[in-house]
């Protein structure tokens, strides 16, 4: 299995990272995509530690919409900073996570949009896929992806929580969908329908560690080893085996992030 989205370079894992990686390997994980905030010096430094401990881990570098505010007057500066990090962080394979978040509005929406578009431009220039964060901003997210021609390189809607209609729109635009521990929640019925309809070759699985711990670990710090619960839940919904889900999503991850 491969965890397509986790935050192992975050402070939450600084004290026991070797043990987290050891547990992930013991659970059958072979790799992970680690999300790194380009504006976060500490996280960028810890990313090197992650790839030293886990050489098969890959990195996604980007400026989250929550962090877009300081670049409001110079969104191109966000793109330049990301490009600098891409040049210095070994193992970078994607731009992310980037996008829009209108739920919290921690940054002005116009700043979020401008920074998102600037980073899509970097992804196209560098030939890298994008890891998309969208929350209560679907219309603007799709508009900017289209405006920036992000579909030319593709990418993934991470921690997808939309309905079947949104899933179809994302798939038709050329993107993949990644499902997290939310798919294990009994009341996530719309997401269960999405899990059944997504083609296996367009599906990824993730933990979003340290967030969104799956059943039966809700309320605790999440970690990549718990990806097994996501695979099991999807397999049950699709009437297949966890191994089939693991194999297919590994192939998809390799095709998208390790060409």
Secondary structure, DSSP 8 states (H G I E B T S, - for coil): -EEEEE-TTSGGGTTTHHHHHHHHHHTT--EEEEEEETT-HHHHHHHHHHHHH-TT-EEEEE--GGG-GGGTT-HHHHHHHHHHHHHHSTTEEEEEEEEEETTT--S-HHHHHHHHHHHHHHHHHHT-EEEEEEES-HHHHHHHHHHTTGGGT-EEETT----HHHHHHHHHTT-EEEE-GGGGSTT-HHHHHHHHHS-GGGEEE---TTS---TTSTTS---GGGHHHHHHHHHHHHTS-HHHHHHHHHHHHHHHH--
